[in-house]
């Protein structure tokens, strides 16, 4: 099956590009978020291609005045993986690994034109590989990059330019993870009883700080890394360690969301601390992480739908709201430096038991 992508030197196997190995759960995804310096504007985008499901989907969501406005779009891919548009949402790679543009053209009353420019070369996170018994549950690679954002967002005819200093993060991941319809025959024995995830891409004046951890229900980390990356750092630059940890986390009563925390990063010069003060909750279901618009769900040849979420009325303890990004004010304290204020995301997903937090 030949497609447009076959005319580019991007093959990784002897197969045409349309065939991404043999696992039906193969995916290839873009993610972006951004936030104004005062946190009044917060937005995120997800765009996924699922070659063996023959589906592509895209989601744009923005918080304004306490409401999370979302537009979801899904289409049949027809195996053309280089058609980076789904309904009103499209992606343009202006300069690979440096500048990308997202356009939303009247998505049921939502519109946007957003350009994302990297602050440094992207980091490559450790490969995520996790099995349930003999079956691959996850096996993927991800690059992450903090970015500066420019452009505008329009909601029901009211357009606002992004203020100067708007920043955020983007990532690209590809490989295997559960997508589309749930597996009708789960693996036995079921050896995975829970899933714990924290991810914190943070923007400071002259540097970025990244931390992530996947852990078992007893708190043992199976994938973790922290990176401190100065602006303009080249590939492989910055300080990397697997010894960082998130401490001091207490949960908001009735939820699985942190009220705050302290990231501790050991370094040769001493312990670096980052204090988190979350103040805005973004629901990840608004960009396809769970719910009726879960990634890879078949909707039809082309379907576009608007959704509004009143954040004040949402039950934050409900299962569909377990996965969030909490916009946070962050304070970095490093030996020999004055404290530095910044802004960033504290992404959280705790499914099932997690003993360190007393969750059954």
C-alpha positions in Angstrom: 0.0 0.0 0.0 1.8 3.1 -1.3 1.0 6.5 0.2 2.4 10.1 -0.1 4.9 9.4 2.8 6.7 6.7 0.7 8.2 9.5 -1.5 10.2 10.8 1.5 13.3 9.1 3.0 11.6 8.2 6.3 11.2 4.4 6.2 12.2 2.4 9.2 11.3 -1.1 7.9 11.2 -2.8 4.5 7.4 -2.2 4.6 5.6 0.9 3.1 5.1 3.7 5.6 1.4 2.8 5.9 2.5 -0.4 7.8 3.8 0.5 11.2 5.0 -2.9 12.4 2.2 -5.3 13.4 0.7 -4.1 16.7 -2.8 -2.6 16.2 -2.0 -0.2 19.1 0.7 1.7 17.2 0.2 5.4 17.4 2.1 8.6 16.5 1.1 11.8 18.4 1.6 15.5 18.8 0.8 17.3 22.0 1.0 21.1 22.8 0.1 23.3 25.7 0.5 27.0 26.5 -0.3 29.5 29.2 -0.1 33.3 29.5 2.2 34.7 32.2 -0.8 35.4 34.6 -2.4 32.0 33.9 -5.6 33.7 32.6 -5.3 31.8 29.3 -4.5 28.0 29.2 -4.9 25.8 26.1 -3.8 22.4 24.8 -3.9 20.4 21.6 -3.6 16.7 20.9 -3.2 15.3 17.4 -2.9 11.5 16.9 -2.5 9.1 14.0 -3.3 5.4 14.4 -2.2 3.6 11.3 -3.6 0.2 12.0 -6.9 1.6 13.1 -6.9 3.8 10.0 -8.0 6.7 12.1 -6.6 10.2 12.9 -8.0 12.5 15.5 -7.4 16.0 16.8 -8.5 18.0 19.8 -8.2 21.7 20.8 -9.2 23.0 24.3 -8.9 26.3 26.0 -9.9 27.6 29.4 -11.5 31.1 29.5 -13.5 32.5 32.4 -13.8 29.1 34.2 -15.1 27.2 31.2 -13.0 24.6 29.3 -14.1 25.0 25.6 -13.2 22.0 23.5 -13.5 20.9 19.9 -13.0 17.3 18.9 -12.4 15.9 15.4 -11.9 12.5 14.0 -11.5 11.1 10.5 -10.8 7.9 8.6 -7.0 8.2 7.8 -7.1 6.3 4.4 -3.5 5.4 5.3 -2.2 9.0 4.5 -0.1 9.7 7.5 1.3 12.9 6.1 -2.1 14.6 5.9 -1.7 16.6 9.1 -5.2 17.9 9.3 -8.4 16.6 10.8 -11.5 18.7 10.2 -10.7 22.2 11.4 -7.4 21.4 13.1 -4.1 21.2 11.2 -0.4 21.1 12.0 2.4 22.6 10.0 6.0 21.6 10.7 7.8 24.9 9.9 11.2 23.9 11.1 11.6 20.3 12.4 12.4 20.1 16.1 12.2 23.9 16.4 9.0 25.6 15.1 5.5 24.2 14.6 2.2 25.8 13.9 -1.3 24.8 14.8 -4.3 26.2 13.0 -8.0 25.8 14.1 -10.3 27.0 11.4 -13.8 27.7 12.9 -14.1 24.5 14.8 -17.7 24.8 15.9 -17.1 28.4 17.1 -13.5 27.9 18.1 -10.6 29.2 16.1 -6.9 29.7 16.6 -3.5 30.3 15.0 -0.6 29.3 17.2 3.1 29.1 16.6 5.4 27.2 19.0 9.1 27.9 19.0 11.5 25.7 21.0 13.6 27.2 23.8 16.3 24.5 23.4 16.8 21.3 21.5 14.1 18.7 22.6 15.0 16.2 25.2 14.6 12.4 24.5 13.0 10.7 27.5 14.0 7.2 28.4 12.0 4.7 26.4 8.8 3.7 28.0 8.4 -0.1 28.0 5.9 -1.9 30.1 4.3 -5.4 29.8 1.3 -7.0 31.3 2.4 -10.6 31.4 3.7 -11.4 27.9 1.9 -8.6 26.2 3.3 -5.1 25.5 1.1 -2.5 27.3 3.4 0.4 26.5 6.5 0.6 24.3 7.2 4.1 23.0 9.6 7.0 22.6 8.9 10.6 23.5 10.6 13.9 22.9 9.7 16.9 25.0 10.5 20.6 24.4 9.5 23.8 26.3 8.4 26.5 23.9 7.4 30.1 23.4 4.0 30.7 21.9 2.6 33.4 19.7 -0.8 33.9 18.0 -4.4 34.2 18.8 -7.5 32.3 20.0 -11.1 33.0 19.2 -14.1 31.7 21.1 -17.6 32.4 19.6 -16.3 35.5 17.8 -14.3 37.0 20.6 -10.6 36.9 19.5 -7.7 37.5 22.0 -4.1 37.7 21.1 -1.7 35.7 23.2 0.2 38.2 25.5 4.0 38.4 25.3 5.7 35.9 27.5 3.2 33.1 26.8 5.1 29.8 27.1 4.3 26.1 27.3 5.5 22.7 26.3 5.1 20.3 23.4 5.9 16.6 22.9 6.0 14.0 20.2 5.6 10.4 21.0 5.2 7.2 18.9 5.1 3.5 19.6 2.6 1.3 21.4 0.0 2.3 24.0 -3.7 1.4 24.4 -5.7 3.3 21.8 -9.2 2.9 20.2 -11.6 0.3 21.5 -10.6 -1.6 24.7 -9.2 -5.1 24.2 -12.1 -7.6 24.4 -9.7 -10.2 25.9 -7.3 -8.7 28.4 -4.1 -10.6 29.2 -4.0 -13.2 32.0 -2.9 -13.2 34.6 -3.5 -9.4 35.1 -0.2 -8.5 36.7 -0.7 -4.7 36.5 -2.9 -3.4 39.4 -2.4 0.3 39.0 -0.9 3.2 37.0 0.9 6.2 38.5 2.2 9.1 36.4 3.5 12.6 37.2 5.0 14.9 34.5 6.2 18.4 35.2 7.6 20.5 32.3 8.4 23.9 33.9 9.4 27.3 32.3 11.8 29.7 34.1 13.3 32.9 32.8 16.6 31.3 31.5 16.0 27.5 31.7 13.5 24.7 31.6 13.1 22.0 34.2 11.5 18.6 33.4 10.6 15.7 35.6 8.5 12.6 35.1 7.9 9.3 36.9 5.9 6.1 36.2 5.7 4.0 39.4 4.3 0.8 40.7 1.5 0.8 43.3 4.2 0.4 46.1 5.9 3.6 44.9 8.8 1.9 43.0 9.7 3.9 39.9 10.0 2.0 36.6 10.7 5.1 34.4 11.9 8.4 35.7 14.1 11.3 34.8 14.7 14.9 35.6 16.4 17.4 33.3 17.6 21.0 33.8 18.1 22.6 30.4 19.4 26.1 29.8 17.9 28.1 26.9 19.6 27.3 23.6 21.1 24.0 24.9 22.1 21.5 22.1 21.1 17.9 21.7 22.2 16.0 24.8 22.9 19.2 26.7 21.8 20.1 30.2 21.9 18.1 33.5 20.1 14.8 33.5 19.4 12.5 36.5 17.2 9.6 37.5 17.5 10.3 41.2 15.0 13.2 41.5 11.8 12.7 43.5 8.5 14.4 44.2 7.9 15.0 47.9 5.4 16.6 50.2 2.4 15.7 48.1 -1.0 15.9 49.8 -4.2 15.3 47.9 -7.2 17.5 47.6 -9.9 15.8 49.7 -12.2 13.6 47.6 -9.8 13.6 44.6 -6.5 12.2 43.4 -5.1 15.6 42.6 -2.1 17.1 44.5 -2.5 20.3 46.5 1.2 20.9 46.0 4.5 19.3 46.2 8.3 19.8 46.2 10.5 18.4 43.5 14.0 17.5 44.8 16.8 17.2 42.3 20.2 16.1 43.6 23.1 17.7 41.8 26.9 18.0 42.3 26.4 21.5 43.8 23.8 20.3 46.3 20.0 19.7 46.4 17.9 21.7 44.0 14.3 22.2 45.1 11.2 23.3 43.1 8.1 24.1 45.1 4.6 23.7 43.3 1.5 25.8 43.9 -1.2 24.5 41.6 -4.0 27.1 40.9 -5.8 26.0 37.7 -7.0 22.5 36.7 -7.2 21.4 33.0 -9.1 18.2 32.4 -7.3 16.0 30.0 -10.5 14.4 28.7 -10.9 17.7 26.9 -8.2 16.6 24.5 -9.1 13.0 24.1 -7.5 11.3 27.1 -10.5 9.1 28.1 -14.2 9.7 27.6 -16.4 9.4 24.5 -13.6 11.1 22.5 -10.8 8.8 23.6 -7.8 8.6 21.3 -8.3 6.4 18.3 -12.1 5.9 18.7 -13.9 5.4 15.4 -16.5 8.1 14.8 -17.1 8.1 11.1 -15.6 9.4 7.9 -15.2 12.9 9.4 -17.0 14.0 12.6 -16.5 17.3 14.5 -18.0 18.1 17.9 -18.0 21.0 20.4 -17.9 20.4 24.1 -18.1 22.8 27.1 -17.0 21.9 30.6 -17.9 24.1 33.5 -14.9 23.6 35.8 -16.6 24.9 38.9 -19.4 22.4 38.5 -17.3 19.4 37.4 -16.9 16.5 39.9 -13.1 16.4 40.3 -13.3 13.1 42.1 -15.0 11.4 39.1 -13.0 8.7 37.2 -13.0 10.7 34.0 -11.3 13.6 35.9 -8.4 11.6 37.4 -6.1 12.7 34.6 -5.3 16.4 34.8 -2.8 19.1 34.2 -2.5 21.5 37.1 -1.1 24.9 36.0 1.3 25.8 38.9 3.4 28.6 40.1 6.8 27.2 40.8 9.8 28.4 42.8 13.2 27.1 42.0 15.8 27.2 44.8 19.4 26.1 43.9 22.6 26.4 45.9 24.3 29.7 45.3 21.4 31.2 43.4 18.6 33.6 44.3 15.2 31.9 44.2 13.6 32.0 40.7 9.9 32.1 40.0 8.4 30.3 37.1 5.2 28.7 35.7 4.6 25.1 34.6 2.4 22.1 34.6 1.9 19.3 37.1 0.3 16.5 35.2 -1.1 13.7 37.3 -2.8 10.4 36.6 -3.3 7.9 39.5 -5.4 4.8 38.5 -5.8 2.0 41.1 -3.9 1.8 44.4 -0.9 3.8 45.3 0.5 3.1 48.7 2.7 6.2 49.3 -0.5 8.3 49.1 -2.7 5.9 51.0 -4.9 5.2 47.9 -6.7 1.9 47.7 
